[in-house]
Amino acid sequence: MGQDRLDATLARIARIPFRAKFHLRPREREYVALRGMDAVRRHARELIDTRLAPARPAKDGRQTPWGGHPVFRAQHATATCCRTCLQINHGIAKGHELGQREREFVVALICRWIEKECRAGPASLPAPSPGLF
């Protein structure tokens, strides 16, 4: 999967306000720093294989937590959190088990987003709006 295609897909998805609000939290950044991208990529593969790849995933639409692991955050940011989001945003139809190329695309997209988030650093995140805290 070419990085240019991944970056173009991420840029398109980032124009969706709901998706653009997601960023790695400090604890999730620390997870990546401590374990490394190889471990995160392995976790992404395992999570996609068990939670997203089946033709009819258990609890589809509710199977991805909002955080706690960098892959979960990335799934929401990249619209790879459920089969409906995959269909609407990436043209990957519901009702069939994800093939190897589809799984590789999803994992590559998730990992590319995480890498970009980690490179961007917390200083590049938008400042909270006044009066929210």
SVG drawing of the C-alpha trace seen along z (x, -y; Angstrom):
<svg xmlns="http://www.w3.org/2000/svg" viewBox="-24 -31 33 45">
<polyline fill="none" stroke="black" stroke-width="0.4" points="0.0,0.0 1.6,-3.2 2.0,-6.0 0.8,-8.6 -2.6,-6.7 -2.8,-6.4 -2.0,-10.1 -4.6,-11.1 -7.2,-8.9 -6.3,-10.4 -6.5,-13.9 -10.0,-13.1 -11.2,-11.6 -9.7,-14.5 -12.1,-16.9 -15.0,-15.2 -15.4,-17.2 -16.3,-14.2 -13.2,-12.3 -10.9,-15.4 -11.5,-15.8 -9.7,-12.6 -6.1,-12.7 -4.0,-10.3 -4.2,-11.1 -1.0,-11.2 -1.5,-7.7 -1.9,-6.3 1.2,-8.2 3.1,-6.7 1.8,-3.2 3.3,-3.7 6.6,-5.1 7.0,-2.2 5.9,0.7 6.9,-0.6 5.0,-0.6 5.8,3.1 3.7,4.1 1.0,1.6 0.8,3.0 0.5,6.5 -2.3,5.4 -4.0,3.6 -3.9,6.8 -5.3,8.9 -8.1,6.3 -9.1,6.0 -9.1,9.8 -11.3,10.4 -13.6,7.3 -13.9,5.9 -13.1,8.6 -16.0,11.1 -18.9,10.7 -21.2,9.9 -19.0,8.7 -20.4,9.0 -21.9,5.7 -21.2,4.1 -21.3,0.3 -20.5,0.6 -17.4,2.9 -14.8,0.2 -14.1,-1.6 -13.4,-5.4 -9.9,-5.1 -7.6,-3.2 -5.5,-1.8 -4.0,-3.8 -5.6,-1.5 -9.1,-2.2 -8.6,-6.0 -7.2,-5.5 -10.1,-3.5 -12.5,-6.3 -10.2,-8.9 -9.9,-6.8 -13.5,-5.6 -12.4,-2.0 -14.4,-1.4 -17.3,0.6 -18.5,2.1 -20.9,-0.8 -18.1,-3.3 -15.9,-1.1 -18.7,-1.0 -19.6,-4.7 -16.1,-6.1 -13.9,-3.5 -16.4,-1.6 -15.8,1.7 -19.1,3.4 -20.8,5.0 -21.8,8.6 -18.6,10.4 -15.5,11.3 -12.7,8.8 -10.2,10.2 -6.4,10.0 -6.0,6.8 -8.9,5.1 -7.4,6.1 -4.0,4.9 -5.5,1.5 -7.3,1.0 -4.2,1.9 -1.9,-0.3 -4.3,-3.2 -4.6,-2.9 -0.9,-2.6 -0.1,-5.5 -2.5,-7.7 -0.8,-6.7 2.6,-7.4 1.5,-10.8 0.0,-11.6 3.1,-10.6 5.3,-12.6 3.1,-15.7 3.5,-15.7 1.2,-17.1 2.2,-20.7 0.5,-20.6 -2.9,-19.8 -5.4,-22.5 -5.7,-24.4 -8.8,-23.8 -11.5,-26.4 -11.7,-29.0 -14.2,-28.1 -14.3,-24.4 -12.3,-23.5"/>
</svg>
